[in-house]
Amino acid sequence: MSRINLYLKKIDAGSPVNLNTFHQILPKQYQHRLHDLFVIEKVSKFKWHLTPKNLSIYEQLKAESVAPTSRVDAAKRGNSHLVRVDFAPLLLRTAHNGELTTVVFCKDQQHETENLEKTGKVNSLLVIENRALFFQLQQTFEALNYMTNDHWDIKDWDVAMGEGNGAANQLFMPFYQRYERCAFLLDYDLGGLTTYSGIERQCPNTNFVLPDNAALLKECFLLSPESDNRLASAIKTAEKYNFLPLVTLFRHTKQFMEQEMLLTLNHGDNE
């Protein structure tokens, strides 16, 4: 319940309220009409008894004080951003459909979910938060095979595009949880680690894709942190998750790495 609704309920019950606070939280269009709306009687130093004077305007205030139920409802009141979007699209390339991109509409759990059944026939999902890598999957998987000791076969994975920190969108969590394994390929910086933190708390079946040999990516760390504090925070977060290759790279290079650098790797160097 909103703060103003709590005050209106007190007024309806005949209880005194703090007049200054009530005036501050009133919608702006009503603040200059306080004395038109109420008969005001002081009861103590900070408490005032308010009796509705103009019932039609008072009922209008009460109606507008109820939280909007949708973005459309909020837009009618002048600000659609009062309500978060309750659905989000997720671009998905499934293992059995190759390069055909599917759009999965993820809806808030309070609504009936649609198209959330696992689209592919595999149990592994790779989430990429970068468009360049998502639309160049062959090169991306070559880079994954180059920098890790795992075998990455594009036929074994559904691949979703997370769009930066949008990968941590709460609406995507039910979809991630439908896979036995979720791997996240994110920027090697504080932003990427923060995004992963938001996901990992709700999806324990996730892992952050890391290089097995830090030296392979050393020359790719070219992005200067905005501040020493951000670098220190990134090191602290990497240590928290025991991401030792990242800790090493952050400390040695004092730099971050953007995902696009994976497309520049010379895979022959590891053969």
C-alpha positions in Angstrom: 0.0 0.0 0.0 1.3 3.5 -0.9 2.2 6.0 1.8 -0.5 8.4 0.8 -3.1 5.6 1.0 -2.1 4.9 4.6 -2.8 8.6 5.4 -6.1 8.6 3.5 -7.2 5.5 5.5 -6.3 7.3 8.8 -8.4 10.3 7.6 -11.3 8.0 6.8 -11.0 6.5 10.3 -11.0 10.0 11.9 -7.4 9.6 13.1 -5.1 12.7 13.3 -2.2 12.9 10.9 1.0 14.8 10.5 -0.1 17.7 8.3 3.3 18.7 6.9 4.1 15.1 5.8 0.7 14.6 4.3 1.0 17.8 2.3 4.4 16.8 1.0 3.2 13.4 -0.3 0.0 14.7 -1.9 0.0 14.7 -5.7 1.2 18.1 -6.9 -2.1 19.0 -8.4 -3.7 18.8 -4.9 -1.1 20.4 -2.8 -2.4 24.0 -3.3 -6.0 22.8 -2.7 -5.5 21.4 0.8 -7.9 23.9 2.4 -10.4 23.4 -0.3 -10.3 19.6 0.3 -10.4 19.5 4.1 -11.6 21.2 7.3 -8.3 21.3 9.3 -8.2 21.2 13.1 -5.0 21.1 15.1 -5.0 18.4 17.8 -1.4 18.5 19.0 2.0 19.9 18.1 2.4 17.7 15.1 -1.0 16.2 14.6 -4.0 17.6 12.7 -7.5 16.3 12.3 -8.7 16.5 8.6 -12.3 16.3 7.7 -13.1 16.0 3.9 -14.9 19.1 2.8 -15.3 18.5 -1.0 -16.3 14.9 -1.2 -16.1 14.7 -5.0 -12.6 16.0 -5.1 -11.7 13.8 -2.2 -13.0 10.7 -3.9 -11.0 11.7 -7.0 -7.9 12.0 -4.9 -8.5 8.5 -3.4 -9.0 7.0 -6.8 -5.8 8.5 -8.1 -3.8 7.4 -5.1 -4.5 3.7 -5.8 -1.4 2.2 -7.5 -1.8 1.9 -11.2 -2.4 -1.7 -12.3 -0.6 -1.6 -15.7 1.6 0.5 -17.9 -1.4 1.7 -19.8 -3.2 2.8 -16.5 0.0 4.6 -15.4 0.3 6.3 -18.8 -3.2 7.7 -18.4 -2.0 9.2 -15.1 0.9 10.9 -16.9 3.8 8.5 -16.2 3.9 4.9 -17.6 7.2 4.3 -15.7 5.3 4.1 -12.4 4.8 0.4 -13.3 7.5 -1.9 -14.5 6.9 -3.8 -17.8 5.4 -7.2 -17.0 6.7 -9.0 -20.1 10.0 -9.1 -22.0 11.2 -10.7 -25.3 14.3 -12.9 -25.3 16.0 -13.7 -28.6 16.8 -17.4 -28.8 18.7 -19.6 -31.3 17.9 -23.2 -30.6 20.3 -26.1 -31.2 17.8 -27.9 -33.6 16.9 -24.7 -35.5 20.4 -23.6 -36.3 20.5 -19.9 -37.2 16.8 -19.4 -37.1 16.1 -16.9 -34.3 13.1 -17.4 -32.1 11.5 -14.8 -29.9 10.5 -16.0 -26.5 8.0 -13.8 -24.6 8.6 -14.1 -20.9 5.7 -12.8 -18.8 5.5 -12.0 -15.1 4.6 -15.0 -13.0 1.4 -13.4 -11.8 0.1 -13.8 -15.4 -0.3 -16.9 -17.4 3.0 -17.7 -19.0 3.2 -18.2 -22.8 5.9 -19.8 -25.0 8.0 -20.6 -21.9 8.3 -24.2 -22.7 11.9 -25.1 -23.6 12.0 -24.5 -27.3 15.0 -26.7 -28.1 15.8 -30.4 -27.5 18.9 -29.8 -25.4 19.3 -29.2 -21.7 22.0 -26.5 -21.9 21.6 -22.7 -22.4 24.3 -20.2 -23.3 23.4 -16.6 -22.6 25.4 -14.0 -24.5 24.9 -10.4 -23.5 26.5 -9.0 -26.7 24.9 -8.7 -30.2 28.1 -9.1 -32.1 28.8 -12.5 -30.6 25.2 -13.7 -30.7 25.0 -13.1 -34.5 28.5 -14.7 -35.1 28.0 -17.9 -33.2 30.5 -20.0 -35.1 33.3 -17.6 -34.2 32.0 -17.3 -30.7 32.1 -21.1 -30.2 35.6 -21.3 -31.7 36.7 -18.7 -29.1 35.1 -20.7 -26.3 36.9 -23.8 -27.4 40.2 -21.8 -27.6 40.1 -20.2 -24.2 38.6 -23.1 -22.2 39.4 -26.8 -21.7 35.7 -27.7 -22.3 34.4 -28.9 -25.6 31.8 -26.5 -27.0 29.7 -27.8 -29.8 27.0 -25.4 -31.1 24.7 -28.4 -31.6 24.6 -29.0 -27.9 23.4 -25.5 -26.9 20.4 -23.2 -27.1 21.8 -19.7 -27.2 20.0 -16.6 -25.9 20.9 -12.9 -26.2 20.7 -11.1 -22.9 21.4 -7.5 -24.0 23.8 -6.3 -21.4 22.6 -6.2 -17.8 19.2 -7.0 -19.3 20.4 -10.6 -19.0 19.5 -10.3 -15.3 15.9 -9.3 -16.0 13.7 -11.0 -13.4 11.2 -12.1 -16.1 13.9 -14.3 -17.7 14.5 -16.4 -14.6 11.8 -18.9 -15.0 13.1 -19.6 -18.6 16.7 -20.0 -17.4 15.5 -22.4 -14.7 14.0 -24.8 -17.3 17.5 -25.8 -18.3 19.7 -28.1 -16.4 22.7 -25.9 -17.1 23.0 -22.2 -18.0 26.3 -20.6 -18.9 26.7 -16.9 -19.1 29.2 -15.2 -21.4 29.5 -11.6 -20.1 32.0 -8.8 -20.2 35.0 -9.3 -17.9 34.4 -6.2 -15.9 32.4 -5.0 -12.8 29.2 -4.7 -14.9 29.4 -8.3 -16.1 30.1 -9.6 -12.6 27.3 -7.6 -11.2 24.9 -8.9 -13.8 26.0 -12.5 -13.0 25.5 -11.9 -9.3 21.9 -10.9 -9.9 21.3 -14.1 -11.9 23.2 -16.5 -9.7 21.2 -15.7 -6.6 18.0 -17.1 -8.2 19.4 -19.7 -10.6 21.9 -22.0 -8.9 22.3 -24.0 -12.2 24.4 -21.1 -13.7 28.1 -20.6 -14.3 30.1 -17.7 -15.5 32.2 -18.6 -18.6 35.9 -18.2 -17.7 39.2 -18.8 -19.5 41.1 -21.8 -18.2 44.4 -20.1 -19.0 44.5 -16.5 -18.1 47.5 -15.8 -20.3 45.4 -16.5 -23.5 43.3 -13.4 -22.9 45.9 -11.1 -21.4 46.2 -9.0 -24.5 42.4 -8.6 -24.7 42.1 -6.6 -21.5 42.2 -3.1 -23.0 39.2 -1.3 -21.4 40.3 1.1 -18.7 38.1 1.1 -15.6 36.3 4.3 -14.9 37.9 4.5 -11.5 40.2 2.6 -9.2 37.2 1.8 -7.0 35.5 -0.1 -9.8 38.6 -2.2 -10.4 38.9 -2.9 -6.7 35.2 -3.9 -6.6 35.6 -6.2 -9.6 38.5 -7.9 -8.0 36.6 -8.3 -4.8 33.6 -9.8 -6.6 35.8 -12.1 -8.6 37.4 -13.3 -5.4 34.0 -13.9 -3.8 33.1 -16.3 -6.6 36.6 -17.8 -6.7 37.0 -16.7 -10.3 40.8 -16.9 -10.1 41.6 -16.3 -13.8 39.7 -13.0 -13.6 41.4 -12.0 -10.3 44.8 -12.7 -12.0 43.9 -10.7 -15.1 42.4 -7.8 -13.3 45.5 -7.5 -11.0 48.1 -7.9 -13.8 46.5 -5.7 -16.4 44.6 -3.2 -14.3 42.1 -3.3 -17.2 38.7 -4.9 -18.1 37.8 -6.8 -21.2 34.8 -6.4 -23.5 33.3 -9.5 -25.2 34.0 -8.3 -28.7 37.6 -9.1 -28.1 36.8 -12.8 -28.3 36.2 -12.3 -32.0 39.8 -11.1 -32.4 41.5 -14.2 -31.0 44.0 -16.1 -33.1 42.8 -19.6 -32.4 45.9 -21.1 -34.1 48.0 -20.0 -31.1 46.6 -22.7 -28.9 47.1 -25.6 -31.3 
